[in-house]
Every structure is written in structure tokens, then in C-alpha cells.
Amino acid sequence: MHFKKRVLVTGGAGFIGSHLCEALLRRGCEVLCLDNFLTGSRRNIAHLLDDPYFELLYHDVTRPLSLEVQEVYNLACAATPDAYRLTPVTTVSTCLLGAMNMLNLARDAGAKILQASTSEVYGDARVHPQGEDYWGHVNPIGPRACYDEGKRCAETLFFDYHRQHDVRIKVARIFNTYGPRMHPEDGRVVAGMVLQALRGEPLTIPGEGTQTRSFCYVDDMVEGLVALMESPDGFTGPVNLGNPAELQVGELARVVLSQIGSASEITCAPLPEDDPRQRRPDISLAREALDWSPQIPLQKGLRKTIDYFQEIVHELRKNDRRKQVREKGSDFPKVVGEP
């Protein structure tokens, strides 16, 4: 009898997590999607609920959990500035307690576990591009520290469990990722620009738009995560996963406007505190150890992302019209005998 590999994805109803769940199901895995829906969305995984090999678990990783699984992808955590600035204590708790609880689960189950770390561990980098041997330049008490330092400490826990308990670990440092299922109001730069352009609003860019980012389409990112998990046990990472094509934020705004055909203006806003000036991954290690590199160009990935958000905007407008009809109707005199 053939047994399917049983895989736990924490944060599985989130942006990247939901795409990962899909990819694992296509690979013939039994997928347990764990989420507390703080930032995840049932909409992201609604189409998977009828799959007999998909199971949704409502749980918070800050509480212990025991399961029999072969692999764990630990993606649970608010991953955008707007989200973790609103819930800093929850964010750092998720990073630390969540990592420890999932490591205990993996240790007890004999499972392999992957930590979704972040390029934010490099902070406002003084080295460019950023390689895995760079220790970073992070403000430990700033408004982003709950996430930056939380993820750095989670990496520490992973390597300590590996050394002390022989847990088989993988650590991925994820750089800016975009695509369908990004939350429309979560502060991600691509989502924000696309929504503003679709609504005909001015595109707001922080500072003068000269800071750089590197944008990886979500399908490429998922392929990288799976490749890392499937790599030999002796390879732990950390390994950078991202697109090394560097782009100024202001230039991204112009590309978005061109793709949508929008006449929206570009306006500047104050730079957020501790906002990195440059962000670009050195993915030499991923190319060598995983035979992985991004394949989807920005223009193609943006087109898919724009199509997704066009549907979201259409739904929002339809809901607004329904609300207006209900509100207008409430002003009409009631028919006698109407409840």
C-alpha cells in the first residue's frame, strides 16, 4: 500500500502558505493546514476544502501541539509591516513560542522542519547584495524589531534544536514575494500600488522612491521552499530565496501604471522608521545547492497579480452598491404590517 507523505503547513491559510498547500497537494501529499486566521483568510483555501487529502486545523502555534507528520513548514507569523506593527507582542510571541512548539512537534514526530525566515534578518543592510554570511544591521528596539529580531531568534532556536536534539532543520530567508492572495490592505508595496492604480487613486510611494527591492513571484517562491525541504538532510541553510533582479520602488510604480493603463499620479509619503534602503538577495547558494532560481519575470507575475486584484475590486464595488441599496431602502416608509 502506498502511503502519502503527511505534511503540516502552519500559516497555511496565508498568502504564501495557501499556494504552498496547493503545490504539496499536487505533489501527492496529505496536507494539514494550520492557521488561527489572525492574518490568514479562509478565502485563500476555500477551494481546497473538498479535497480528501486536505485538512484545516484551527490552532495558534503559540500553544503546544502534537501530530504525526513527516514534514513541517513553519510559515505562521504576520509578515507585513502593517500587520506586525499593530500586533507586536503577538508577532514576537509567534516567532519564538511558535518556533519552539513546532520544533518540539518535529522532534517528537521525527519530522523534518522548515522555518520561513525573512530578509528582514539583514535589517538596513550595510552589505549589498545580501549573502547568507552577512550578520545584518538591525535595530533591536525599533518598531520593526518584533518581526526582525523575532525571526532572528527563531533561527537561533532552529540551529540549537538541530545541535542539541538532532532535529532535521531547513531555514529559508524569504525576500519580497508578491502574487494573487496578498491581502489587499496589508501594506505590501505591490498590493498597495496595484489597488490604488485600479481605483484611479494616486500611487503612494515612501520617500522619493529610490530605495530598492527585489520581487519574487509566489510560484517561484513555493518551488524554492519545496526544493529546500527536499534537499539532503546535511544541508540546513540558511539560504536566501528571492529574485535578484533589483528595482527602485519608484520604477515599480511606473511599471504598475503601465501594466494597468492607469493615469494615476505618483505621490511621495514619509519613509517608515528603519525602512531598508537596499534589498537584493545573493542567491548563489540556492542556485548551487538547490538548483533553484526564479523563472517568472516581473511583467508576467504582475499581470497575474493585477487580474486577481481586479476581481477583488469588482467584488468590493458590488458590495458597496448592495450596501447603498440597503441604506437607501431603510429610508422608505414601511408598509403597514411589515415586520
C-alpha positions as CSV (number, residue, x, y, z in Angstrom):
1,M,0.0,0.0,0.0
2,H,1.3,3.5,-0.9
3,F,1.2,6.0,2.0
4,K,1.0,9.7,1.2
5,K,3.5,11.9,2.9
6,R,1.8,13.8,5.7
7,V,2.8,17.5,5.8
8,L,1.9,20.2,8.2
9,V,1.9,23.8,6.9
10,T,1.5,26.4,9.7
11,G,0.1,29.7,8.4
12,G,-1.4,27.6,5.6
13,A,-4.3,30.0,5.0
14,G,-1.9,32.9,4.4
15,F,-0.6,34.3,1.2
16,I,2.4,32.0,0.6
17,G,1.0,29.3,2.8
18,S,-2.1,28.7,0.7
19,H,0.0,28.5,-2.5
20,L,2.3,26.0,-0.8
21,C,-0.6,23.8,0.3
22,E,-1.8,23.7,-3.3
23,A,1.6,22.7,-4.5
24,L,2.0,20.0,-1.9
25,L,-1.4,18.5,-2.8
26,R,-0.3,18.4,-6.5
27,R,2.8,16.5,-5.4
28,G,0.6,13.8,-3.8
29,C,1.0,14.8,-0.2
30,E,-1.6,14.8,2.6
31,V,-1.7,18.4,3.8
32,L,-2.6,19.6,7.2
33,C,-3.2,23.4,7.0
34,L,-2.9,25.1,10.4
35,D,-4.0,28.7,11.0
36,N,-5.5,31.0,13.6
37,F,-6.7,33.4,10.9
38,L,-5.1,36.4,12.5
39,T,-3.8,37.4,9.1
40,G,-4.7,34.3,7.0
41,S,-8.0,34.1,5.1
42,R,-10.5,31.3,4.6
43,R,-10.9,32.6,1.1
44,N,-7.4,31.5,0.3
45,I,-8.0,27.9,1.0
46,A,-11.8,27.6,0.4
47,H,-11.2,25.8,-2.9
48,L,-9.1,23.1,-1.2
49,L,-11.7,22.2,1.5
50,D,-13.3,19.4,-0.6
51,D,-10.0,17.7,-1.3
52,P,-10.0,14.5,0.8
53,Y,-6.2,14.9,1.4
54,F,-6.5,18.4,2.8
55,E,-7.4,19.2,6.4
56,L,-7.8,22.5,8.1
57,L,-6.8,22.9,11.7
58,Y,-7.8,26.0,13.7
59,H,-4.9,26.4,16.1
60,D,-2.4,29.0,17.3
61,V,1.2,27.9,17.2
62,T,1.9,29.7,20.5
63,R,0.2,26.7,22.1
64,P,1.8,23.3,22.0
65,L,0.6,20.7,19.5
66,S,1.3,17.0,18.9
67,L,0.8,15.4,15.5
68,E,2.2,12.6,13.5
69,V,3.7,14.1,10.3
70,Q,6.8,13.7,8.2
71,E,7.4,17.3,7.4
72,V,6.6,20.7,8.9
73,Y,6.7,24.0,7.0
74,N,6.5,26.8,9.7
75,L,5.1,29.8,8.0
76,A,2.9,31.1,10.8
77,C,3.5,34.8,11.6
78,A,2.2,38.2,10.5
79,A,4.6,39.0,7.7
80,T,3.9,42.6,6.7
81,P,4.7,45.9,8.4
82,D,1.1,47.0,8.8
83,A,0.2,43.7,10.4
84,Y,3.1,43.2,12.8
85,R,3.1,46.9,13.9
86,L,-0.5,46.5,15.1
87,T,0.3,43.3,17.0
88,P,4.0,43.5,18.0
89,V,3.7,41.3,21.1
90,T,1.7,38.7,19.3
91,T,4.2,38.8,16.4
92,V,7.3,38.2,18.6
93,S,5.4,35.5,20.6
94,T,4.5,33.7,17.3
95,C,8.1,33.9,16.2
96,L,9.5,32.5,19.4
97,L,6.9,30.3,21.0
98,G,5.6,29.2,17.6
99,A,9.1,28.1,16.6
100,M,9.7,26.3,19.8
101,N,6.4,24.4,19.8
102,M,6.8,23.4,16.1
103,L,10.4,22.3,16.8
104,N,9.1,20.2,19.8
105,L,6.5,18.7,17.5
106,A,9.1,17.9,14.8
107,R,11.5,16.4,17.4
108,D,8.8,14.1,18.9
109,A,7.5,13.1,15.5
110,G,10.9,12.6,13.9
111,A,9.9,15.1,11.2
112,K,11.9,17.4,9.1
113,I,11.0,21.1,9.7
114,L,11.5,24.2,7.6
115,Q,11.5,27.7,9.1
116,A,10.2,30.5,6.9
117,S,12.6,33.2,8.0
118,T,13.0,36.5,6.2
119,S,15.3,39.0,4.5
120,E,14.4,41.3,7.4
121,V,17.1,39.5,9.4
122,Y,19.6,41.6,7.4
123,G,17.9,44.8,8.6
124,D,19.0,48.1,6.9
125,A,21.9,46.2,5.3
126,R,25.4,47.6,5.0
127,V,26.3,44.8,2.6
128,H,24.8,44.7,-0.9
129,P,23.6,42.3,-2.2
130,Q,22.9,40.3,0.9
131,G,24.5,36.9,1.3
132,E,23.8,34.3,4.0
133,D,27.1,35.0,5.7
134,Y,26.1,38.6,6.5
135,W,25.0,39.0,10.1
136,G,22.8,42.0,9.5
137,H,22.2,45.6,10.8
138,V,19.1,45.5,12.8
139,N,17.6,48.0,15.4
140,P,16.7,45.6,18.3
141,I,14.2,48.1,19.9
142,G,12.6,49.8,16.9
143,P,9.0,49.3,15.6
144,R,10.1,46.5,13.2
145,A,12.1,44.6,15.9
146,C,9.2,42.4,16.9
147,Y,9.4,40.8,13.4
148,D,13.1,41.3,12.6
149,E,14.5,40.1,15.9
150,G,11.7,37.6,16.4
151,K,12.8,35.9,13.2
152,R,16.5,36.1,14.1
153,C,15.8,34.4,17.4
154,A,13.6,31.8,15.7
155,E,16.7,30.9,13.5
156,T,18.7,30.6,16.7
157,L,16.2,28.2,18.1
158,F,16.2,26.1,15.0
159,F,20.0,25.7,15.0
160,D,20.1,25.0,18.7
161,Y,17.5,22.2,18.4
162,H,19.5,20.9,15.5
163,R,22.7,20.8,17.6
164,Q,21.1,19.7,20.9
165,H,18.3,17.4,19.7
166,D,19.4,16.3,16.2
167,V,16.2,17.8,14.7
168,R,16.4,17.9,10.9
169,I,16.0,21.6,10.0
170,K,15.9,23.8,7.0
171,V,16.0,27.6,7.2
172,A,14.8,29.8,4.3
173,R,15.3,33.6,4.2
174,I,12.4,34.8,2.1
175,F,12.8,38.1,0.2
176,N,9.9,40.2,-1.1
177,T,7.2,38.0,-2.6
178,Y,4.1,39.0,-4.5
179,G,1.2,37.4,-6.3
180,P,-2.5,36.5,-6.0
181,R,-3.9,36.2,-2.5
182,M,-1.9,39.0,-1.0
183,H,-4.2,40.8,1.5
184,P,-5.4,44.0,-0.2
185,E,-4.7,46.2,2.8
186,D,-1.7,44.6,4.4
187,G,0.9,47.2,3.4
188,R,2.8,45.2,0.9
189,V,4.1,47.6,-1.7
190,V,2.9,45.6,-4.8
191,A,-0.6,45.1,-3.4
192,G,-0.9,48.7,-2.4
193,M,0.2,50.1,-5.8
194,V,-2.0,47.8,-7.8
195,L,-5.1,48.6,-5.7
196,Q,-4.5,52.3,-5.9
197,A,-4.0,52.2,-9.7
198,L,-7.1,50.1,-10.2
199,R,-9.2,52.5,-8.2
200,G,-7.7,55.5,-10.0
201,E,-6.1,56.8,-6.8
202,P,-2.6,58.4,-6.6
203,L,0.1,55.8,-6.1
204,T,1.8,56.5,-2.7
205,I,5.5,55.6,-2.5
206,P,7.6,56.0,0.6
207,G,10.3,58.7,0.4
208,E,11.4,59.6,-3.1
209,G,11.1,56.0,-4.3
210,T,14.8,55.5,-4.7
211,Q,15.0,52.6,-2.2
212,T,15.3,49.2,-4.0
213,R,13.5,45.9,-3.6
214,S,13.6,42.6,-5.4
215,F,10.3,41.0,-6.2
216,C,9.8,37.2,-6.5
217,Y,6.5,35.8,-7.8
218,V,4.8,33.4,-5.3
219,D,5.0,30.3,-7.6
220,D,8.8,30.7,-7.8
221,M,9.0,31.1,-4.0
222,V,7.0,27.9,-3.4
223,E,9.2,26.0,-5.7
224,G,12.2,27.2,-3.7
225,L,10.7,26.2,-0.4
226,V,9.9,22.7,-1.6
227,A,13.3,22.3,-3.1
228,L,14.9,23.3,0.2
229,M,12.7,20.8,2.1
230,E,13.6,18.0,-0.3
231,S,17.4,18.8,-0.2
232,P,19.7,16.4,1.6
233,D,19.5,16.4,5.4
234,G,23.0,17.7,5.7
235,F,22.0,20.9,4.1
236,T,20.3,23.1,6.7
237,G,20.6,26.6,5.3
238,P,20.0,29.4,6.0
239,V,19.5,30.0,2.3
240,N,18.2,33.1,0.5
241,L,15.1,32.7,-1.6
242,G,14.2,35.7,-3.7
243,N,14.6,37.3,-7.1
244,P,18.0,39.1,-7.6
245,A,16.5,41.5,-10.1
246,E,16.7,44.8,-8.2
247,L,14.2,47.6,-8.9
248,Q,13.6,51.0,-7.4
249,V,10.2,51.4,-5.7
250,G,9.5,54.4,-7.9
251,E,10.2,52.4,-11.0
252,L,7.9,49.6,-9.8
253,A,5.1,52.2,-9.6
254,R,5.7,53.2,-13.2
255,V,5.6,49.5,-14.3
256,V,2.3,49.0,-12.4
257,L,0.7,52.1,-14.0
258,S,1.9,50.9,-17.5
259,Q,0.5,47.4,-17.0
260,I,-2.9,48.7,-15.8
261,G,-3.0,51.6,-18.3
262,S,-3.7,54.0,-15.4
263,A,-3.3,57.7,-15.4
264,S,-2.9,57.9,-11.6
265,E,-0.2,60.3,-10.3
266,I,2.7,59.2,-8.1
267,T,2.9,60.9,-4.8
268,C,5.5,60.6,-2.0
269,A,5.0,59.9,1.7
270,P,7.4,59.9,4.6
271,L,9.7,56.9,4.9
272,P,8.7,54.4,7.6
273,E,11.2,54.2,10.5
274,D,14.1,51.7,9.9
275,D,12.9,51.1,6.3
276,P,15.8,49.4,4.5
277,R,17.4,51.4,1.7
278,Q,18.5,48.4,-0.4
279,R,17.3,44.9,-0.6
280,R,18.6,42.3,-3.0
281,P,19.4,38.7,-2.4
282,D,22.6,36.9,-3.4
283,I,21.1,33.5,-4.4
284,S,24.3,31.8,-5.4
285,L,23.8,29.2,-2.6
286,A,20.2,28.4,-3.8
287,R,21.4,28.0,-7.3
288,E,24.3,25.7,-6.3
289,A,22.6,23.6,-3.6
290,L,19.0,23.6,-4.7
291,D,19.4,24.1,-8.5
292,W,16.8,26.9,-8.0
293,S,16.3,30.4,-9.4
294,P,13.2,32.4,-10.2
295,Q,11.7,31.8,-13.6
296,I,8.7,34.2,-13.8
297,P,9.6,37.7,-14.9
298,L,8.1,40.7,-13.2
299,Q,5.8,41.7,-16.1
300,K,4.2,38.2,-16.2
301,G,3.8,38.0,-12.5
302,L,2.3,41.5,-12.2
303,R,-0.2,40.6,-14.9
304,K,-1.5,37.6,-12.8
305,T,-1.5,39.8,-9.7
306,I,-3.4,42.6,-11.4
307,D,-6.0,40.1,-12.7
308,Y,-6.5,38.8,-9.1
309,F,-7.0,42.3,-7.7
310,Q,-9.3,43.3,-10.5
311,E,-11.7,40.6,-9.2
312,I,-11.2,41.9,-5.6
313,V,-12.0,45.5,-6.6
314,H,-15.1,44.3,-8.6
315,E,-16.4,42.4,-5.5
316,L,-15.8,45.4,-3.3
317,R,-17.6,47.7,-5.6
318,K,-20.5,45.2,-5.9
319,N,-20.7,45.0,-2.1
320,D,-20.7,48.8,-1.8
321,R,-23.6,49.0,-4.2
322,R,-25.5,46.5,-2.2
323,K,-24.8,48.4,1.0
324,Q,-26.0,51.7,-0.7
325,V,-29.2,50.0,-1.8
326,R,-29.9,48.6,1.7
327,E,-29.2,52.0,3.3
328,K,-31.4,53.8,0.8
329,G,-34.2,51.3,1.3
330,S,-34.2,51.9,5.0
331,D,-35.4,55.5,4.4
332,F,-38.6,54.3,2.7
333,P,-41.8,54.2,4.8
334,K,-42.7,50.7,5.9
335,V,-45.8,49.0,4.6
336,V,-48.4,48.5,7.3
337,G,-48.0,45.1,8.9
338,E,-44.4,44.8,7.7
339,P,-42.1,43.5,10.5
